Every structure is written in structure tokens, then in C-alpha cells.
């Protein structure tokens, strides 16, 4: 029986409302997991900063950023490739290619991680003060574990779901690290202890994720003989790796360069300010964790309108969360910095600058994820490279003159307009608006949906 047009319209509104609520619930859960991980890391760094000198803590901060940046490059784009490939081949029920893509990701990321460890092993010999053997061993373990955790988490999220993948990616290893740091509150925390504990926790996370993925691996894919499209995958992976590496360098470059251009203490000040301001990118990343798989799935399924619903719901959550947080940070920046110790109150200006820019960037939405997951990986890699070059040039000029404040200013001057422009580019290229501006038409849709039950009674 064909329903009246008004009834069909009402049902469509209800479906949109329920889809929006489901997207919001998933986004909030993903954000809660990401937020828990961020809080754990802040506690870890607070304990380390209060029990170590600014110089010693600066060394941990520099190496943490350097190794984290190298780990992103070491996975060779496989973390993003599996998300895109799995969704693309699943839409066509190409089980052999799905099996091949999963195996290809493990083999390739494992091989490139070994290569990255060799690069680190050779590179440290050219440093003015090479790492002692225990610290170098722990650094290599941390690099390898973090690189493989990137792939393990993304593949687990794609196949099993984000609840298992993100809990272990964000919480498990940080809980292990926090426990070890808490046992070294008398000034005896070393690089070897810090990175060794983190590496052990990451290996535990990978084991749990791998076991969960194996239990929920699709039977059709497991039974299929793996088929490899190596040339196509290498080309995609190269672009994705370049984009991810440039983004990682953009995230970690300031601390590393400050350590070399100024002093480890300046790097420590910027690192603390950036970690606090990182609450905005953390919220964005947490929400993006939920949306990235859906972006790929919905795009390749041709469901642009539904994708816009998901992005609108996620950005509604983001706007509600980040606005009061920005006001709080602007008012209470100095007291928050004092928690880490008197030496870090010099980070007031960097914190305010970074928080202001990060607030605007967060409201621009997951633009880079939209481009990466919809075939624009080459375009995004070029944008990211140009952005990084501009930031490094500004950094070289401003950091020696203004220290951490100059580094923060350079970051804000470049990244803010780029984020706005990329959001506009997504609207033109992909047909969806990833920014908070998408909320405006969404408010009307949700209001109509809430009133739908009264329409049913008519």
C-alpha cells in the first residue's frame, strides 16, 4: 500500500532525526574515549614536568615528538589505505581484494617500520649527544610499536568497530605508562624507562586489537584467496603517507625545532602550552575517528546527503563542546599552566594564541579526512606540504627572536586560513560541508523532525 506523500515526508524526517541521534551518540562515545586518553597523557606529562628539570623534561618532549612524527611516516599510509580500500571493495563485494588489502597493510607497514628503525639507528650517530644504549633501545621499541599500532587501530576500527580499536589505542598503553611514571616520582625517570613503558603498553594494545579483529573477520573475506593490486595500492599509499607525514611534522615540528634553535627548556614551555591547547585538536580527532570510516563508506555508496547528515551531527557536538572550553581557557590560562610548575607560566601567550587558532580550525571540521577518504589524497598532500614549508620558514625567523611565543604565532598565522580554505574546497569538490556552518540548515531539519510525531497524529 502506497503511503500518502505527507506521511512519507514525515517518516523521512523521523529517519533523518534517528540517524542524526545515532551519529551524535557514536561521536560522543568516540570523543569520550579520545578525551580519556588525552587526560591520561596530560597527567603523565604533569607528573614528569613537576619531578624533572625543565631541561630534562624538554629532552623527553623533543624525543617524544620526533619519534611520534617518524612513526607516522613508518606506517607508509597503510592506516588510511585499509580504511579506503576495505570500504571501496566491500561496496562491490570484492572479497579477494579485501583480503589482499588487509594482508598487504600488515606486510607493508611491517617492512617500512623496520626501515624506519634502521634510519633512526643510523641517524642518532650524527647527533651532538647520541642516546645511551638503553635509551636508544627503548626509542626503537617505541617507534616500532607506535607505527604498528597506527595500522592495527585503523584496521580494527574498520573491521570490528571503533569501540575496541580506540579504547586500546587511546587508553590501554597510556594506563601502563602512567603506572610506570607514578613509580618514578623522585626524579629518577629516564628516557629509557619512559619509552620502554610506552612501547610495552602499545604492544599490549596491538595484541588485544588483533585478537578482536580475528574474531570478527568476515567469513567471506577469510575464505577468499587474497588478490593484490600492488601498483595501485603503492601509488595511493605513497600519497597518503606523504600527507600523513607532513601533517605529523606539522603537529610535532615546533617542539623539535625549538629544541634545536633555542633550547630544550623553550621546547618544554611550548610543549606544555601545545598539550593544553591540544584539547581542541583532540576533540576534532576524536570526532573524526568516528566519521572517517563513514566518510569512505557513504561516499563510495553515493549517499552524499546521508554523509552530510553525519558531518552535521558531529559538528553540532563539536560546537557545543569547544565553545565553552575556549572561553574557559582564555580566562584561566595562567592558573592551568601553574599546575605544571612555576617555570611553565611563561607559556601564557603561546597557550592563548594556540587555543584561539585551534578553536577556529576545529570548527572547520574534518576537511582533511574528507579529502583523503574521497580520492583527494594527492591534493591534500600538496596543501599540507606548502603549509608545512610556510610554517618552518616562519618558525626559523620568529623562534630565535620570540621563543615559544614566536613558534605559536607562526603556527596560527599559517594553519588558520588554510583550514578555512580547505573546508570551502570540500564543499566545492565533494558536495558536503564539513564545517560548523553545516549546523545552520541542520537546525531546521532537526526541529521539523522533533515535531514529526504531532504530524503523525494528524
C-alpha positions in Angstrom: 0.0 0.0 0.0 1.4 3.4 -1.0 1.6 5.9 1.8 0.4 9.4 1.4 3.0 12.0 0.4 2.8 13.8 3.7 3.1 10.6 5.7 6.2 9.6 3.6 7.8 13.0 4.2 7.1 12.7 8.0 8.7 9.2 8.0 11.8 10.5 6.1 12.2 13.3 8.7 12.0 10.8 11.5 14.6 8.6 9.8 16.9 11.6 9.5 16.4 12.5 13.1 17.1 9.0 14.3 20.2 8.8 12.0 21.4 12.2 13.5 20.9 10.9 17.0 22.8 7.7 16.3 25.7 9.7 14.7 25.8 12.0 17.7 25.8 9.1 20.2 28.7 7.4 18.3 30.6 10.7 18.0 30.2 11.4 21.7 31.5 7.9 22.7 34.5 8.3 20.3 35.2 11.7 21.9 34.9 10.3 25.4 37.5 7.6 24.6 39.8 10.2 22.9 39.3 12.6 25.8 40.2 9.9 28.3 43.4 9.2 26.5 44.2 12.9 26.4 43.6 13.3 30.1 45.8 10.3 30.9 48.6 11.8 28.8 48.3 15.2 30.5 48.6 13.5 33.9 51.7 11.7 32.7 53.3 14.8 31.4 52.3 16.8 34.5 53.9 14.2 36.8 57.0 14.2 34.6 57.3 18.0 34.4 56.9 18.5 38.2 59.5 15.9 39.1 62.1 16.8 36.4 64.1 19.9 35.5 62.8 21.9 32.5 65.9 20.8 30.5 65.4 17.1 31.3 61.6 17.2 30.6 62.4 19.2 27.4 64.5 16.3 26.2 61.7 13.8 26.7 59.3 16.2 24.9 61.7 16.6 22.0 62.2 12.8 21.6 58.5 12.1 22.1 57.6 14.4 19.2 60.4 13.2 17.0 59.6 9.5 17.4 55.9 10.1 17.1 56.5 12.0 13.8 58.7 9.3 12.5 56.2 6.6 13.4 53.5 8.2 11.2 55.9 8.0 8.3 56.9 4.5 9.1 53.5 3.0 8.6 53.6 4.3 5.0 50.0 5.4 4.7 48.6 1.9 5.4 46.4 3.1 8.2 44.4 5.2 5.8 44.7 2.9 2.8 43.0 0.0 4.6 40.0 2.2 5.5 39.5 3.4 1.9 40.3 0.0 0.3 38.0 -2.0 2.6 35.0 0.3 2.1 35.6 0.5 -1.7 35.9 -3.2 -2.2 33.1 -4.1 0.3 30.7 -2.0 -1.8 31.4 -4.3 -4.8 31.7 -7.5 -2.7 35.3 -8.0 -3.9 36.3 -10.3 -1.1 39.6 -11.3 -2.6 40.8 -7.7 -2.8 39.6 -7.0 0.7 41.7 -10.0 2.0 44.6 -8.8 -0.1 44.4 -5.2 1.2 44.3 -6.3 4.8 47.4 -8.6 4.4 49.2 -6.0 2.2 48.8 -3.5 5.0 50.4 -5.7 7.6 53.3 -6.7 5.4 54.0 -3.2 4.0 53.7 -1.4 7.4 55.9 -4.0 9.0 58.6 -3.7 6.3 58.6 0.1 6.3 58.7 0.1 10.2 61.9 -1.9 10.1 63.3 0.5 7.6 62.4 3.5 9.9 64.1 1.8 12.8 67.3 1.4 10.7 67.1 5.1 9.8 66.8 6.1 13.5 69.7 3.8 14.4 71.9 5.4 11.8 70.6 9.0 12.4 71.4 9.1 16.1 75.1 8.7 15.4 75.2 12.2 13.8 73.6 13.9 16.8 75.9 16.1 19.1 74.9 14.0 22.1 73.9 10.4 20.9 71.5 8.5 23.0 72.9 5.9 25.5 72.2 2.3 24.5 69.3 1.7 26.9 67.5 4.9 25.8 68.2 4.1 22.1 66.7 0.6 22.5 63.6 2.0 24.2 63.3 4.6 21.5 63.5 2.0 18.8 60.8 -0.1 20.6 58.6 2.9 21.0 58.9 3.8 17.3 58.1 0.3 16.1 55.2 -0.2 18.5 53.6 3.1 17.7 53.9 2.6 13.9 52.3 -0.8 14.1 49.6 0.5 16.5 48.6 3.0 13.8 47.8 0.2 11.4 46.4 -2.1 13.9 44.0 0.5 15.2 42.7 1.6 11.8 42.2 -1.9 10.5 40.5 -3.0 13.8 38.2 0.0 13.6 37.3 -0.7 10.0 36.6 -4.4 10.5 35.5 -4.7 14.2 34.4 -1.2 15.2 35.8 1.9 16.9 34.9 0.8 20.5 37.6 -1.9 20.6 40.1 -0.2 18.4 40.0 3.2 20.1 39.8 2.0 23.7 43.1 0.2 23.2 44.6 2.8 21.0 43.9 5.7 23.4 43.7 4.2 26.9 45.5 0.8 27.4 49.1 1.9 26.7 48.7 5.2 28.4 47.5 3.4 31.6 50.6 1.3 31.5 52.8 4.4 31.0 51.0 6.3 33.8 51.6 3.4 36.2 55.3 3.3 35.5 55.7 7.1 35.7 53.9 7.1 39.0 56.6 4.8 40.4 59.3 7.3 39.4 58.2 10.5 41.2 61.6 11.1 42.9 63.4 12.5 39.9 64.6 9.1 38.6 62.5 9.0 35.5 64.7 8.4 32.4 64.2 8.3 28.6 64.7 4.5 28.6 62.0 4.0 31.3 59.5 6.4 29.7 59.7 5.0 26.2 60.2 1.4 27.3 56.9 1.5 29.3 55.0 3.2 26.4 56.3 0.6 24.0 55.2 -2.3 26.2 51.7 -0.8 26.6 51.4 -0.3 22.8 52.3 -4.0 22.2 49.6 -5.0 24.6 47.1 -2.8 22.7 48.1 -4.3 19.4 47.6 -7.9 20.8 44.1 -7.1 22.1 43.1 -5.4 18.8 44.5 -8.2 16.7 42.6 -10.8 18.7 39.3 -8.9 18.5 39.7 -8.4 14.7 40.4 -12.1 14.1 37.2 -13.0 16.0 35.1 -10.7 13.8 36.8 -11.1 10.5 34.2 -11.6 7.7 34.0 -15.3 6.8 33.7 -14.5 3.0 36.9 -12.5 3.2 38.8 -15.1 5.2 37.8 -17.8 2.7 38.8 -15.8 -0.3 42.2 -16.2 -1.9 44.0 -12.8 -1.4 44.2 -10.7 -4.6 46.7 -7.8 -4.7 46.6 -4.6 -6.6 50.1 -3.7 -5.6 50.8 -0.9 -8.1 47.6 0.9 -7.4 48.0 0.5 -3.6 51.5 1.7 -3.6 50.6 4.8 -5.5 47.7 5.5 -3.1 49.9 4.7 -0.1 52.6 7.0 -1.3 50.3 10.0 -1.5 48.6 9.1 1.8 52.0 8.6 3.5 53.2 12.0 2.3 50.0 13.6 3.5 50.1 11.9 6.9 53.9 12.6 7.4 53.5 16.2 6.5 50.6 16.5 8.9 52.6 14.8 11.6 55.6 17.1 11.0 53.2 20.0 11.2 51.9 18.7 14.6 55.4 18.0 16.1 57.7 20.3 14.2 57.6 23.3 16.6 58.8 21.4 19.6 61.6 19.7 17.7 62.8 22.9 16.0 62.6 24.9 19.3 64.8 22.3 20.9 67.5 22.9 18.2 67.0 26.6 17.5 66.6 27.8 21.1 66.9 25.4 24.0 65.2 22.3 25.4 63.6 24.5 28.1 61.9 26.6 25.4 60.7 23.4 23.8 59.3 22.2 27.1 57.4 25.5 27.6 55.8 25.3 24.1 55.2 21.6 24.5 53.1 22.2 27.7 51.2 25.0 26.1 50.5 22.9 23.0 49.4 20.0 25.0 46.8 22.1 26.8 45.6 23.7 23.6 45.6 20.3 22.1 42.2 19.8 23.7 40.7 21.3 20.5 42.5 19.0 18.0 41.8 16.2 20.4 38.1 16.8 20.2 38.4 17.1 16.4 40.4 13.9 16.2 38.0 12.0 18.4 35.0 13.0 16.3 37.0 12.3 13.1 37.8 8.8 14.4 34.1 8.1 14.3 33.4 9.8 11.0 36.5 8.7 8.9 35.1 5.2 8.2 31.7 6.5 7.5 33.0 9.2 5.1 34.6 6.4 3.0 31.6 4.1 3.2 29.0 6.7 2.4 31.0 8.4 -0.3 31.6 5.2 -2.3 28.0 4.2 -1.8 26.9 7.5 -3.3 25.0 8.6 -0.2 26.1 12.2 -0.1 23.0 13.5 1.7 23.4 11.0 4.5 27.1 11.8 4.7 26.2 15.5 5.2 23.8 14.4 8.0 26.6 12.6 9.8 29.0 15.6 9.4 26.3 18.0 10.6 25.6 15.9 13.7 29.3 15.6 14.5 29.9 19.3 14.1 26.9 20.1 16.4 28.6 18.1 19.1 31.9 19.8 18.4 30.5 23.3 18.5 28.7 22.6 21.8 31.9 21.3 23.4 34.6 23.6 22.1 32.9 27.0 22.6 32.8 26.9 26.4 36.2 25.2 26.6 37.7 28.1 24.6 36.1 30.7 26.9 37.5 28.7 29.9 41.0 28.5 28.5 41.0 32.2 27.6 40.1 33.1 31.2 42.1 30.5 33.2 45.2 30.0 31.1 47.6 31.2 33.8 46.3 29.0 36.6 46.2 26.0 34.4 49.9 26.5 33.4 50.8 26.8 37.1 49.8 23.2 37.7 52.9 22.1 35.7 55.2 24.2 37.8 56.2 27.9 38.0 58.7 27.6 35.1 55.8 26.9 32.7 53.8 30.1 33.4 55.9 31.7 30.6 53.7 29.7 28.2 50.7 32.1 28.7 51.0 33.9 25.3 51.7 30.7 23.3 48.7 29.0 25.0 46.3 31.8 24.2 47.5 32.0 20.6 47.4 28.3 20.0 44.0 27.9 21.7 42.5 30.7 19.6 43.7 29.2 16.3 42.9 25.6 17.3 39.3 26.7 18.2 38.8 28.1 14.7 40.4 25.1 13.0 38.3 22.7 14.9 35.1 24.4 13.8 36.3 24.0 10.2 35.6 20.2 10.6 37.3 17.1 9.3 38.2 18.6 5.9 41.5 16.7 5.5 39.7 13.4 6.3 37.0 14.2 3.7 39.7 14.8 1.0 41.8 11.8 2.0 38.9 9.3 2.0 37.2 10.6 -1.2 40.2 10.4 -3.6 41.8 13.7 -2.9 44.9 12.4 -1.2 47.3 13.9 -3.7 45.6 17.3 -3.5 45.8 17.3 0.3 49.4 16.2 0.3 50.3 19.3 -1.7 48.3 21.5 0.5 50.0 20.0 3.6 53.5 20.3 2.1 53.1 24.0 1.2 51.6 24.7 4.7 54.5 23.0 6.5 57.1 24.9 4.4 55.5 28.2 5.3 55.4 27.3 8.9 59.0 26.2 9.1 60.1 29.4 7.4 58.2 31.5 9.9 59.5 29.3 12.7 63.1 29.9 11.7 62.5 33.6 11.7 60.3 34.0 14.8 61.5 31.3 17.2 65.1 32.7 17.8 63.6 36.2 18.4 60.5 35.4 20.4 60.9 31.8 21.6 57.8 29.8 22.2 55.5 32.8 21.5 57.0 33.2 18.0 56.5 29.5 17.3 52.9 29.7 18.4 52.3 32.8 16.3 53.8 31.2 13.2 51.6 28.1 13.6 48.4 30.2 13.9 49.2 32.5 11.0 49.5 29.7 8.6 47.2 27.0 9.8 44.0 29.1 10.4 43.5 30.4 6.9 44.4 27.0 5.4 41.8 25.2 7.4 39.1 27.7 6.3 40.1 27.4 2.7 40.1 23.5 2.8 36.6 23.5 4.3 35.4 25.6 1.4 37.3 23.3 -1.0 35.4 20.3 0.3 32.1 22.0 -0.3 33.0 22.5 -4.0 34.8 19.2 -4.6 32.9 16.7 -2.6 29.4 18.3 -2.2 29.5 18.3 1.6 30.2 21.0 4.1 32.4 19.6 6.9 32.5 22.8 8.9 30.3 24.1 11.8 28.4 26.2 9.2 26.6 23.0 8.2 24.8 23.2 11.5 22.6 26.1 10.3 20.4 24.2 7.8 20.6 21.2 10.1 18.8 23.0 12.9 15.8 23.5 10.7 15.7 19.8 9.8 16.1 18.6 13.3 13.3 21.0 14.6 11.0 19.6 11.9 11.8 16.1 12.8 11.1 16.7 16.6 7.7 17.9 15.6 7.1 14.8 13.4 5.0 12.8 16.0 2.4 15.6 16.0 2.2 15.3 12.2 1.6 11.5 12.6 -1.4 12.1 14.8 -3.0 14.2 12.0 
